[in-house]
């Protein structure tokens, strides 16, 4: 296998190291909705009692969506009459119902006369409680103005059930549940319509089997370096390939290094080498799928930049 160099200059730009034996991988998830060609978006008021605040929150979230340091959408006020590519509409229905229920408790019916903290006889008694069921049902759709096609549609439903009694209060109010649910639903819609970046920590492979004694010591030192300065760890692993054949663990770790610096071709090569050396780790298939999604998000963004005149 041809060794691809890992450039320390690029690695110097990475985030602060973690305390564990991991490397931090930054990437992005592509949008799942078919809306990459729709840049000018207006959010109509959603129907329902909570529709206005939901629409405002969604408009703000879509307006804040960025990729590559640039806004992903151009938010247009629907009442402005300005040209738009797509309109977001929907409904928000929230409801709460309570029903009486009965629970049992143990009660002391005879105390020890010599020790008031000691009970001589207990029995079960019924107490009256209330069961509260709150729901939030939201529907959303994105319509392309040019041809009226529905490019995105999704129902989102949440349910919260709480039983409270004279001796046990409700852990949250209906309003708290509704507010938290609307926030999470707005975030879910934003994640469907626009790509999102992430930074995850992936544990390195610490297996030193198959390496010579000196190489094992160098490999172990690189593991330690991941805690303080990941670029040094990657440089150490790269140097090892000049003297020894890559093992599955060494190849996997170099794959992480390449992915970390954005050299996806090298990362795929190294992950493939790890499999050829006998690795059956699920982390390899997860990494290759992760790279594929990130590449798709980057390709979508390149196309969108041309559409929005950002190039």
C-alpha positions as CSV (number, residue, x, y, z in Angstrom):
1,X,0.0,0.0,0.0
2,X,1.3,3.5,-0.9
3,X,1.7,5.6,2.2
4,X,0.1,9.0,1.9
5,X,1.8,11.7,4.1
6,X,-0.1,13.4,6.8
7,X,0.7,17.1,6.9
8,X,1.5,18.5,10.3
9,X,0.6,22.0,9.1
10,X,-3.0,20.9,8.6
11,X,-3.2,19.1,11.9
12,X,-2.1,22.1,13.8
13,X,-5.5,23.6,13.0
14,X,-7.4,20.9,14.9
15,X,-9.4,21.5,18.0
16,X,-8.0,21.1,21.5
17,X,-7.2,17.4,22.4
18,X,-9.5,15.2,24.4
19,X,-8.4,13.5,27.7
20,X,-9.1,10.0,26.3
21,X,-7.4,7.9,23.7
22,X,-9.5,9.4,20.9
23,X,-9.2,11.5,17.8
24,X,-11.7,14.2,17.1
25,X,-13.4,13.9,13.7
26,X,-15.2,16.9,12.3
27,X,-17.8,16.4,9.5
28,X,-21.3,17.1,8.4
29,X,-24.6,15.3,7.8
30,X,-26.4,16.2,4.5
31,X,-29.9,17.4,4.5
32,X,-32.4,14.6,3.9
33,X,-35.1,16.8,2.2
34,X,-35.1,17.4,-1.5
35,X,-34.6,21.1,-1.2
36,X,-31.0,21.9,-2.3
37,X,-32.2,24.0,-5.2
38,X,-34.5,26.1,-3.0
39,X,-32.6,29.0,-1.4
40,X,-35.2,31.8,-0.9
41,X,-37.6,30.5,1.7
42,X,-40.6,32.0,3.5
43,X,-42.2,30.5,6.6
44,X,-46.0,31.0,6.8
45,X,-47.8,31.1,10.2
46,X,-48.7,27.6,11.2
47,X,-52.3,26.8,12.1
48,X,-53.2,26.1,15.7
49,X,-52.9,27.9,19.1
50,X,-49.1,27.5,19.2
51,X,-48.7,28.0,15.4
52,X,-47.4,31.6,15.5
53,X,-44.6,31.0,18.0
54,X,-43.7,27.8,16.2
55,X,-43.4,29.6,12.9
56,X,-41.3,32.3,14.4
57,X,-39.0,29.8,16.0
58,X,-38.7,27.8,12.8
59,X,-38.0,31.0,10.7
60,X,-35.2,32.0,13.2
61,X,-33.7,28.5,13.1
62,X,-33.7,28.3,9.3
63,X,-32.3,31.8,9.1
64,X,-29.4,30.8,11.5
65,X,-28.6,27.6,9.5
66,X,-25.1,27.9,8.0
67,X,-22.7,25.8,6.1
68,X,-19.2,26.6,5.1
69,X,-19.6,29.8,7.1
70,X,-22.4,31.0,4.8
71,X,-26.1,31.2,5.4
72,X,-27.9,28.2,3.9
73,X,-31.2,29.9,3.4
74,X,-32.3,33.4,2.4
75,X,-35.3,34.0,4.6
76,X,-38.0,36.1,3.0
77,X,-41.0,37.6,4.8
78,X,-44.1,36.1,3.2
79,X,-46.0,39.4,3.3
80,X,-43.2,41.2,1.5
81,X,-44.1,40.1,-2.0
82,X,-40.5,39.4,-2.8
83,X,-39.7,36.4,-5.0
84,X,-39.4,33.1,-3.1
85,X,-38.4,29.5,-4.1
86,X,-40.3,27.7,-1.4
87,X,-43.0,28.1,1.3
88,X,-43.0,26.3,4.6
89,X,-46.5,25.7,6.1
90,X,-48.1,23.4,8.6
91,X,-50.1,23.0,11.8
92,X,-49.4,22.7,15.5
93,X,-52.0,21.1,17.8
94,X,-51.4,20.7,21.5
95,X,-53.8,19.2,24.0
96,X,-53.9,18.1,27.6
97,X,-56.4,15.8,29.3
98,X,-56.7,14.7,32.9
99,X,-58.5,11.7,34.4
100,X,-58.9,10.5,38.0
101,X,-56.9,7.5,39.0
102,X,-56.3,5.6,42.3
103,X,-53.0,4.5,43.8
104,X,-52.3,2.7,47.0
105,X,-50.0,3.6,49.8
106,X,-49.0,2.0,53.0
107,X,-50.2,3.7,56.1
108,X,-49.4,3.1,59.7
109,X,-52.5,2.3,61.7
110,X,-50.7,1.3,65.0
111,X,-47.6,2.9,66.3
112,X,-45.3,1.5,69.0
113,X,-46.2,3.5,72.2
114,X,-42.6,3.4,73.3
115,X,-41.1,4.4,69.9
116,X,-43.1,6.8,67.8
117,X,-40.8,6.1,64.8
118,X,-41.7,2.4,64.8
119,X,-44.9,1.1,63.3
120,X,-46.5,-2.1,64.6
121,X,-49.2,-2.4,62.0
122,X,-49.6,-1.1,58.4
123,X,-52.3,-1.4,55.9
124,X,-52.8,-0.3,52.3
125,X,-55.1,2.7,51.6
126,X,-56.3,4.2,48.4
127,X,-55.5,7.8,47.5
128,X,-56.9,9.9,44.8
129,X,-54.5,11.0,42.0
130,X,-54.8,12.6,38.6
131,X,-53.3,11.3,35.4
132,X,-52.4,14.0,32.9
133,X,-51.7,13.2,29.2
134,X,-50.3,16.0,27.1
135,X,-49.8,15.8,23.3
136,X,-48.2,17.9,20.6
137,X,-49.0,17.0,17.0
138,X,-47.2,19.0,14.3
139,X,-47.3,18.7,10.6
140,X,-45.0,20.5,8.2
141,X,-44.5,20.7,4.5
142,X,-42.2,22.6,2.2
143,X,-43.7,23.5,-1.2
144,X,-41.7,24.6,-4.2
145,X,-43.3,27.7,-5.7
146,X,-42.1,27.1,-9.3
147,X,-44.2,23.9,-9.8
148,X,-46.2,23.6,-6.6
149,X,-44.6,20.2,-5.7
150,X,-44.3,19.2,-2.1
151,X,-40.6,18.7,-1.6
152,X,-40.8,17.8,2.1
153,X,-43.5,16.7,4.5
154,X,-43.3,15.3,7.9
155,X,-45.6,14.6,10.9
156,X,-44.0,15.0,14.4
157,X,-45.8,13.7,17.5
158,X,-45.0,13.8,21.1
159,X,-46.8,12.5,24.2
160,X,-46.2,13.1,27.9
161,X,-48.0,11.2,30.6
162,X,-47.7,12.1,34.3
163,X,-49.5,10.9,37.4
164,X,-49.5,13.3,40.3
165,X,-51.0,12.8,43.8
166,X,-51.3,14.7,47.1
167,X,-47.9,13.3,48.0
168,X,-46.2,13.6,44.6
169,X,-46.3,16.7,42.4
170,X,-46.0,16.8,38.7
171,X,-42.4,16.9,37.5
172,X,-43.2,19.4,34.8
173,X,-46.1,21.6,33.7
174,X,-48.0,21.2,30.4
175,X,-46.5,24.5,29.2
176,X,-42.9,23.2,30.0
177,X,-43.6,20.0,28.0
178,X,-45.1,21.9,25.1
179,X,-42.3,24.5,25.0
180,X,-39.6,21.8,25.1
181,X,-41.4,19.7,22.4
182,X,-41.8,22.6,20.0
183,X,-38.1,23.4,20.4
184,X,-37.1,19.9,19.6
185,X,-39.5,19.7,16.6
186,X,-38.1,22.9,15.2
187,X,-34.6,21.5,15.5
188,X,-35.7,18.3,13.8
189,X,-37.2,20.2,10.8
190,X,-34.0,22.3,10.5
191,X,-31.9,19.2,10.4
192,X,-34.0,17.7,7.7
193,X,-33.8,20.9,5.5
194,X,-30.2,21.9,5.9
195,X,-26.9,20.0,6.5
196,X,-25.4,20.2,10.0
197,X,-21.8,20.0,11.2
198,X,-20.6,17.8,14.0
199,X,-17.5,16.9,16.0
200,X,-17.2,13.4,17.4
201,X,-14.6,11.6,19.3
202,X,-13.5,8.2,17.9
203,X,-11.4,5.8,20.0
204,X,-8.2,4.8,18.4
205,X,-7.2,1.1,18.2
206,X,-4.6,0.3,20.9
207,X,-3.7,-3.2,19.7
208,X,0.1,-3.5,19.2
209,X,0.1,-7.1,18.1
210,X,2.2,-7.8,14.9
211,X,4.7,-5.0,15.6
212,X,8.3,-5.3,16.5
213,X,9.3,-4.5,20.0
214,X,10.7,-1.0,19.1
215,X,7.6,-0.3,17.0
216,X,5.4,-1.4,19.8
217,X,7.0,1.2,22.1
218,X,6.6,3.9,19.5
219,X,3.0,2.9,18.9
220,X,2.3,3.1,22.6
221,X,3.9,6.5,22.8
222,X,1.5,7.7,20.0
223,X,-1.4,6.4,22.0
224,X,-0.3,8.6,24.9
225,X,0.2,11.6,22.6
226,X,-3.5,11.5,21.6
227,X,-4.3,12.9,25.0
228,X,-2.0,15.9,24.7
229,X,-1.3,16.6,21.0
230,X,-3.0,14.4,18.4
231,X,-0.9,15.7,15.5
232,X,2.2,14.2,17.2
233,X,0.4,10.9,17.5
234,X,-0.4,10.9,13.8
235,X,3.2,11.8,12.9
236,X,4.5,9.0,15.0
237,X,2.2,6.4,13.4
238,X,3.1,7.7,10.0
239,X,6.8,7.3,10.8
240,X,6.2,3.7,11.8
241,X,5.1,2.8,8.2
242,X,8.6,3.5,6.9
243,X,10.0,0.6,8.9
244,X,7.1,-1.9,9.4
245,X,4.2,-3.2,7.5
246,X,1.0,-1.6,8.7
247,X,-1.1,-3.8,11.1
248,X,-4.8,-3.5,11.3
249,X,-4.6,-1.2,14.3
250,X,-1.9,1.0,12.7
251,X,-3.9,1.3,9.5
252,X,-7.1,2.1,11.3
253,X,-5.5,4.8,13.3
254,X,-3.9,6.3,10.2
255,X,-7.3,6.2,8.6
256,X,-8.6,8.3,11.5
257,X,-5.7,10.7,11.1
258,X,-6.4,11.2,7.4
259,X,-10.1,11.6,8.0
260,X,-9.4,14.1,10.8
261,X,-7.4,16.3,8.3
262,X,-10.0,15.9,5.5
263,X,-7.9,13.7,3.3
264,X,-10.8,11.3,2.6
265,X,-9.1,9.3,-0.2
266,X,-6.3,8.5,2.1
267,X,-8.7,7.7,4.9
268,X,-10.6,5.2,2.7
269,X,-7.3,3.6,1.6
270,X,-6.2,3.1,5.2
271,X,-9.5,1.8,6.4
272,X,-9.4,-0.7,3.5
273,X,-5.9,-1.7,4.5
274,X,-7.1,-2.3,8.1
275,X,-9.7,-4.7,6.7
276,X,-7.2,-6.4,4.5
277,X,-5.1,-6.9,7.7
278,X,-7.9,-8.7,9.3
279,X,-9.9,-6.1,11.2
280,X,-13.6,-6.8,11.5
281,X,-14.3,-3.7,13.6
282,X,-17.7,-2.0,13.1
283,X,-15.8,1.3,13.4
284,X,-14.5,0.9,9.9
285,X,-17.9,0.6,8.2
286,X,-19.1,3.5,10.4
287,X,-16.1,5.6,9.3
288,X,-16.6,4.9,5.6
289,X,-20.3,5.7,5.8
290,X,-19.5,8.8,7.7
291,X,-17.1,10.0,5.0
292,X,-19.7,9.2,2.3
293,X,-22.3,11.4,4.1
294,X,-19.8,14.2,4.6
295,X,-18.8,14.1,0.9
296,X,-22.4,14.3,-0.1
297,X,-23.0,17.3,2.1
298,X,-20.0,19.0,0.6
299,X,-21.1,18.3,-2.9
300,X,-24.6,19.6,-2.1
301,X,-23.1,22.8,-0.8
302,X,-20.9,23.3,-3.8
303,X,-24.0,23.1,-6.0
304,X,-25.9,25.4,-3.7
305,X,-23.1,28.0,-3.7
306,X,-23.3,28.2,-7.5
307,X,-27.1,28.6,-7.3
308,X,-26.9,31.4,-4.7
309,X,-24.0,33.1,-6.5
310,X,-21.6,32.7,-3.6
311,X,-18.7,31.6,-5.8
